[in-house]
Amino acid sequence: MITAHKAAIPILVVFLLATQIVPAQPTRLLRQPAISATQIAFEYGGDIWVTPKSGGDARRITSTAAVEGNPHFSPDGNSIAFSSDRSGVTQVYIVPAAGGSPIRLTWYPAPSVPRGWTPDGKQVLYASTRETAPSAYNRLWTVSTKGGPSTLLPAPWAFDGNYSPDGNKLCVDRVSRWDVEWRHYRGGQNTPLQVLDLKTLTEQSIPTNGSMDIHPLWMNNEVFFLSDRNFIMNVWAFNPTSGAVREVTNLKSGDIKWLEGNGKELVYEHNGYVHTLDPATGQSKQLDITVTGDFPWAETRTQNVTTEITNASLSPTGKRILLEARGEVFTVPVENGDPRNLTRSSGSADRRPMWSPDGREIAWFSDRDGQGYALYITDQEGIKEPRKISLGKSKLGWDGTWSPNGKYIAFTDNAVRLKMVELSSGNTTTIDIGGTNLDRGNMNLTWSPDSKWLAYTKSSPNNFRSIMLWSVDTKKTAPLSDPMADAISPVWDLNGRYLYFLASTNVALGSGWANTSSQQARPTFGVYMTILRKEDPNPFPLKTDEEPDTTSKPKTKDTTVYKGVKIDWEHIDRRIIAMPIPVGNYDGLLAGPKGSVFIASGPTLSLYTVAAKKMEEMVKGGSQYAVSANGEKLLFKAGSSWRVVSTAKPPSPTEGTVGMTLRMELNRLEEWKQIFAEAWRYERDYFYDRNMHGRNWQEVWDQYAPLAPYVRHRSDLNYLLDMLGGEVSVGHSFVRGGNYPEVDTSRTGVLGADLIQTDGRWKIKRIYTTESWNPGLVAPLAQPNLKVQEGDYIIAINGENLTANKDPYELLNTTAKVQTVLTINNKPTTEGSWTIRVQPTESESALRQLAWVEDNRRKVDELSKGKLAYVWVPNTGGPGFNNFNRYYFAQQDKQGAVIDERFNGGGLLDDYMVDLMVRRLRAALTNEVPNGAPLRLPAGILGPKVLLINELAGSGGDFFPWIFRQQKVGPLIGTRTWGGLVKSSVHYAFVDGGAMTAPDNGVFDPINNKWVAENMGVAPDIEQKITAAAVAKGKDLQLEKAVEETLKLLEKEPWPSVKNPPYSTPARKL
């Protein structure tokens, strides 16, 4: 077995070799190839390029800072459709294949991505989430190459599609997969490819075994597509006439990533190269393509990183600020001098710096040697070569804290081991191990003033947290707080006599952090003081009114002499006292000057002084607080500024502002290599299964590391990272963010309405409203006294004539949140028209979602003749919790319910909604109004229920139907769910702010010892799919089926009649 230390050696070697061979080798990381009769187009470095069909030197077609991709040649090869986010939202453009100025075709403010062309070449086929509800999903549209309005195709869901040569049919990939790089995925979003007849709306499924079948391409009499049905993603072909499926390629390693054709040949992407393929023989050829060009975004430049500050602290006396910014360690003078960059390397991540107590040295964690993180220490000027101290088995440190005597640094690591490094020898000791992986970064390590004790927070078996103390002398750990309270944030008083902490006795359901019921918890914390020495008096004695002692003055500050820390353990629980501070929503404590403690509550920081028995507000509107080691200076962030003030008194509103500008020499190519290497280690070190789901992780490095030197845009790096994460074949493997170049942020406004073309104009078919009881929603055309209604025509926008051959959203460009004048008429002419002033919104999704919910509720009420309730659960987080409570209890007079979790976006694991839904009638109360119906107990809908599910429900939306079935609430109706129940966890960010998950906390069934839903999803008891024909008629077959099945259950479990028994007569003598 290769150890982690040895495995890191080839990492650096591969990068060095790859860097050296780039000029002599064909360019790799060429993406999304398309092919015409003479050329190949592809994306590289965020731009579109073309090359001769045989390969060779590439020619640039677009050159912007935006992300541009998805090129598709027109049938005649003269034009290329592509996507670009140059406007701030991904839209469809076309450009001559010979080069020129692109023309924008789509304007609605939702992502739109080209998928091809109509066979006659007059229109571009594209996918967009525009005008969908209740959440975003793709449908296919066409738009003329000359611009103008778009036309929706009749496929109800369609992420991708391709026309048959005669244009009468469409092969559709229905579902927008949440994780497109999840290798060997087998959950509900793997739906069969569908051949849709555009005239009859009949559908034919391409046979599948649950595999991922994508990129359909119709050529001649076959539909070619990519499939991993034999584990590796290869090219397959389907004959719609015979129903036969054949394998075209048989690659044994590395998935094929893209597929396009020109009617005779296919082109695909594999291992960063472009290949052409003869579909008849299955023979493919790798093309040697060289990309030579200017990549301004990737060039080395001086970068201002002032807004990227993290992990800020103060020097021991508060004269300088120590901070991390974009993987560099800086110190900044509070008053005199200049910022100092101590690390100066784009190729390493330097994190979590600490200042030594004597002020002479600075320590931090860095991967500067390319072999993973180690602890480095240098002088405060950064002149000397840093000393490296190995972390041993630890991969990175959290909560790093330097002991006051300068001998030790304590930290917690990736495995939540609490470690201590003896700096003189470099030896590391394991002090303790956290109770759960959630303790990582939350253990609040703090040294006593004499460096003999380390206090910290640790999760306990009862899911509460405890304050622990570890002795340097005895090497033993002991709990300090009571296990019946949730205790956090220990802080030593500089006088060595007190230890403060926060504790809550009403955390209750909040201790079950993964459960939906935890959202009901509103824990409050009290501030507690531990009097460490038994001989020390209670600083808060009982009050009594006596004549004052005129010979002495009351104390307002601590005047005791520091004599070290002494802890008397006997009866210490009796010396833990609640301080005379109101219980509140406190977030944490910080050490203050001797005899005082800082208390943080949201953006407010207060200082409590024990001797004066007084709490004083120090900062309002602050964050990221730090106190100097001597307790005399306070650092905090206020807005975008950093301030350093005295702890002796509250500062004035502008006092202590520190002017700073932090700059670094940013080599993006080196930074991107570092991010890639860190991503590989990150997955290895934080993934919940040490065996990486059976994947050889060194092989993964060997496969993808050679591609990293070819990254020329942050979008290419995210693509590479996504493929890397996909190799562990797990749900919630996501990549997001990073430092992208700035693009335009202009926004098209929308009106919250359905518009249809008729009589040569645009007619308002439906105006979406807020349903009268949804504060926070804005419906532009449903404002009071606005002279417009359904059936009216929009004649002009801001004075520009609007006809049916124009895209109304092009005229609405830049109008979001801007007052706009609409010319309205009740007939399609200008005669008799009038104007109204409206303010279009940036998005109408919330209005459409509300309409979808209310339309469904009304439909269920209609179909059930008022017997059934309808409740949609959009997710299992806060919005879903609130939506359930709002709709469920408002309809508890119904006899049963259709619960709808289609499109459930996940969140927490439900233990609240299902527990309520299993309830049946238990008791009743008399109702003393005339003819009053008895009040049924418990609250809720007490009759039968069914649950609607679909492919776009997952994560917490996987667990919800699983627990619904496990608790035998009722049947599941619809289609299989996503299948992702290993938690989405970002353990820390990359240096440029990007993030990647390394999933942990997998959900399993301990009774049957099986994993729950992961890479399977939850299958329905009654499968009901949606069809193009039904949707075209306005029918929701799944909803109708749910009503039908609930009514059947209601027949078996009739609504019980409830009336009170005869009154007893105990007051009458028998």
CORNOR-V338914 format. One record per run of one state. SS is the DSSP state (hx for helix, st for strand, lp for the rest). FROM is the first residue (numbers start at 1). LEN is the number of residues. If there is no record, write none. Layout:
ss=(SS SS)
from=(FROM FROM)
len=(LEN LEN)
//
This chain:
ss=(lp hx lp hx lp st lp st lp st lp st lp st lp st lp st lp st lp st lp st lp st lp st lp st lp st lp st lp st lp st lp st lp st lp st lp st lp st lp st lp st lp st lp st lp hx lp st lp hx st lp st lp st lp st lp st lp st lp st lp st lp st lp st lp st lp st lp hx lp st lp st lp st lp st lp st lp st lp hx lp st hx lp st lp hx st lp st lp st lp st lp st lp st lp st lp st lp st lp st lp st lp hx lp hx lp hx lp hx lp st lp st lp st lp st lp st lp hx lp st lp st lp hx lp st lp st lp st lp st lp hx lp st lp st lp hx lp st lp st lp st lp hx lp st lp st lp st lp hx lp st lp st lp st lp st lp st lp st lp st lp hx lp hx lp)
from=(1 4 8 9 25 31 36 39 45 47 53 56 58 59 61 68 74 79 85 91 97 103 105 112 118 123 129 139 145 150 153 160 164 169 174 194 198 203 206 213 220 222 228 234 239 245 248 256 262 265 271 273 279 284 287 289 291 296 299 301 305 306 309 315 320 326 328 334 340 342 350 356 361 367 374 380 387 390 397 403 408 414 417 423 427 434 437 440 446 448 453 460 465 472 477 480 486 493 498 505 508 512 515 516 521 525 532 572 576 579 584 585 588 592 596 602 604 610 614 621 623 628 633 639 641 647 657 659 663 667 668 687 692 695 697 709 714 727 735 737 748 749 750 751 753 759 761 768 780 783 793 798 800 802 808 812 813 814 819 826 834 840 841 842 845 864 868 873 876 877 878 891 896 901 907 908 909 910 913 918 923 926 935 938 945 950 956 967 972 975 982 984 995 997 1000 1003 1004 1006 1010 1012 1022 1024 1028 1033 1037 1053)
len=(3 4 1 16 6 5 3 6 2 6 3 2 1 2 7 6 5 6 6 6 6 2 7 6 5 6 10 6 5 3 7 4 5 5 20 4 5 3 7 7 2 6 6 5 6 3 8 6 3 6 2 6 5 3 2 2 5 3 2 4 1 3 6 5 6 2 6 6 2 8 6 5 6 7 6 7 3 7 6 5 6 3 6 4 7 3 3 6 2 5 7 5 7 5 3 6 7 5 7 3 4 3 1 5 4 7 40 4 3 5 1 3 4 4 6 2 6 4 7 2 5 5 6 2 6 10 2 4 4 1 19 5 3 2 12 5 13 8 2 11 1 1 1 2 6 2 7 12 3 10 5 2 2 6 4 1 1 5 7 8 6 1 1 3 19 4 5 3 1 1 13 5 5 6 1 1 1 3 5 5 3 9 3 7 5 6 11 5 3 7 2 11 2 3 3 1 2 4 2 10 2 4 5 4 16 18)
//
